[in-house]
Amino acid sequence: MKFRPTAAALGLALIATGFSTSSSASGNATTGKVLAYTCQGCHGIPNYKNAYPNYSVPKLGGQHAAYLQNALKEYASGERSHPTMNAHASTLSEQDRADIAAFLSSKPFAPKEVVGTPPPATQVCASCHGPDGTKPLTEEYPVLAGQYGDYLLQALQDYKSGKRKNPIMAGIIAGVDAKDFPAIAQFYSRQTSLCGTDELRKHGQCGNP
């Protein structure tokens, strides 16, 4: 079944970040691999948890470069709030952000068959992220497939509560029943795409070559 883009779909495409249409610098993955070494301590440890609240630190390997650059820029400005990320991102130049994003975005998992049946609540996500969350409509939107379920659930809950702020997402999430959040998060987490930075550093791609 195919879904046409709607205002709601465009809003839920913002899961895990704020929307930005800013232009991005061109990155160098080789330089980015060196700069991204500091990311390894959290994002390269499988199932490493953020504390207060407790949820898995997100996977970054195979994520879209434009999304990553925007997220780092928003952390640097304080638009996205997280003490550790705010401090780290504020030390990066625009070119640093582009280089790190180029490294992290390289070599995602090869597409595989959809795992399980998409719950009805994911229909609003499908137009912008694809049926299984592997192919967002633009690189400004995050890949959801393979992301930790508890991270996605936390992101949805934070938008619902207003802790994570975005003018589009605020309106959309208000119309989504919180009881559907676990099913949405679980479905996308079961798909194959994203990986930790440890896999990128070890294999040069997500998954064994």
C-alpha positions in Angstrom: 0.0 0.0 0.0 1.4 3.4 -0.9 0.8 6.6 1.0 0.8 10.2 -0.4 2.6 12.9 1.5 0.4 14.8 3.9 1.0 17.6 6.4 1.0 14.9 9.2 3.5 12.8 7.3 5.9 15.7 6.9 5.6 16.4 10.6 6.5 12.9 11.7 9.4 12.9 9.3 11.1 15.0 12.0 11.4 12.2 14.6 14.6 12.6 16.4 15.5 16.0 15.1 14.2 19.4 14.2 13.6 20.3 10.6 16.1 22.5 8.7 16.5 23.6 5.1 19.9 25.1 5.6 22.6 24.5 3.0 25.4 22.1 4.0 29.1 22.1 3.4 30.7 19.2 1.4 32.4 16.8 3.7 35.5 14.6 3.6 34.9 11.1 5.1 38.6 10.4 5.7 38.9 13.6 7.8 35.6 12.8 9.4 36.7 9.4 10.5 39.5 11.1 12.6 37.2 13.8 14.0 34.4 11.3 14.8 36.8 9.4 17.2 35.2 11.4 20.0 31.8 10.1 19.1 33.0 6.5 19.6 32.8 6.7 23.4 29.0 6.8 23.4 27.7 6.1 19.9 30.1 3.2 19.2 29.2 1.1 22.3 26.2 -1.2 21.6 23.2 -0.5 23.8 25.1 2.3 25.7 22.5 4.2 27.7 21.8 7.9 28.3 21.1 8.6 31.9 18.2 10.7 33.2 16.1 9.8 31.3 17.4 6.3 30.5 17.4 5.3 26.8 19.9 4.0 24.3 22.3 6.4 22.7 21.3 6.5 19.0 23.0 4.7 16.2 24.6 7.1 13.7 26.2 4.9 11.1 24.4 5.0 7.8 22.4 8.1 8.7 21.9 10.8 6.1 24.7 13.4 6.0 22.4 16.4 5.7 20.4 15.3 8.8 23.6 14.8 10.8 24.9 18.2 9.9 21.7 19.9 10.8 21.5 18.0 14.1 25.1 19.0 15.1 24.3 22.6 14.1 21.2 22.6 16.3 23.2 21.1 19.3 25.9 23.8 18.8 23.3 26.6 18.9 21.4 25.1 21.8 18.3 24.6 19.7 18.5 20.9 20.6 19.2 20.4 24.3 21.6 17.7 25.6 24.5 18.9 27.9 27.1 16.5 26.4 26.1 17.1 22.8 25.8 20.9 23.3 29.4 21.0 24.7 30.8 18.8 22.0 29.0 20.3 19.0 29.9 23.9 20.0 33.6 23.1 19.4 33.0 22.0 15.8 33.2 24.2 12.7 30.8 23.9 9.8 33.5 22.0 7.9 34.0 19.7 10.9 30.3 18.9 11.0 30.3 18.2 7.3 33.4 15.9 7.5 31.9 13.9 10.5 28.6 13.6 8.7 30.3 12.3 5.5 32.1 9.6 7.5 29.0 8.5 9.5 26.7 8.5 6.5 28.9 6.2 4.4 28.0 2.6 3.7 24.6 1.8 5.3 23.3 -1.8 5.4 22.1 -3.0 2.0 18.2 -2.9 1.9 16.5 -6.1 3.0 12.9 -7.3 3.2 10.6 -5.5 5.6 10.4 -7.3 8.9 6.9 -7.7 10.3 3.8 -5.8 9.3 3.8 -2.0 9.7 1.3 -1.0 12.4 -1.4 1.3 11.2 0.1 4.2 13.2 3.2 4.2 10.9 1.1 5.3 7.9 1.7 8.9 8.7 5.5 8.2 8.7 5.6 6.2 5.5 5.4 9.0 2.9 8.5 10.7 4.2 10.5 7.8 5.5 9.4 5.0 3.2 7.4 1.9 4.3 10.2 0.6 6.4 12.0 3.8 7.4 15.1 3.2 5.1 14.5 5.8 2.4 13.3 9.2 3.6 11.9 11.6 1.1 14.9 13.9 1.4 18.2 13.7 3.2 17.0 16.4 5.6 14.9 13.6 7.2 16.4 10.9 9.4 16.6 7.2 8.6 14.6 5.4 11.2 15.2 1.8 10.3 17.4 -0.1 12.7 17.4 2.7 15.3 17.1 1.6 18.9 13.4 1.3 19.8 13.8 3.0 23.2 15.5 6.0 21.5 12.7 6.4 19.0 10.1 6.0 21.8 11.9 8.7 23.9 12.0 11.0 20.9 8.2 10.6 20.3 7.5 11.1 24.0 9.7 14.2 24.2 7.8 15.8 21.2 4.5 14.9 22.8 5.5 16.6 26.1 7.1 19.6 24.4 10.6 18.8 25.7 11.8 18.6 22.1 10.5 21.6 20.3 9.6 22.0 16.6 6.7 24.1 15.3 5.6 21.5 12.8 6.2 18.5 15.0 4.3 20.0 17.9 1.1 20.3 15.9 1.4 16.8 14.4 2.3 14.9 17.6 -0.6 16.4 19.4 -2.9 14.3 17.1 -1.0 11.0 17.6 -2.1 8.8 20.4 0.7 8.1 22.8 -0.4 4.5 23.1 0.7 4.0 19.5 4.3 5.1 20.2 5.7 1.7 21.3 4.4 0.0 18.2 5.9 2.7 15.9 9.2 2.5 17.7 9.4 -1.2 17.7 8.5 -1.6 14.1 11.3 0.7 12.9 13.8 -0.7 15.3 13.3 -4.2 13.8 14.3 -3.1 10.3 17.9 -3.1 8.9 19.8 0.1 8.1 21.6 2.1 10.8 24.6 0.8 12.8 26.9 2.0 15.5 30.1 3.9 14.8 32.1 0.9 16.0 31.0 -1.0 12.9 31.9 1.8 10.5 35.4 2.0 12.1 35.9 -1.7 12.0 34.5 -2.7 8.6 34.2 0.7 6.7 30.4 0.1 6.4 27.4 -1.1 8.4 27.6 -4.8 8.6 30.4 -7.1 7.5 31.7 -6.5 4.0 
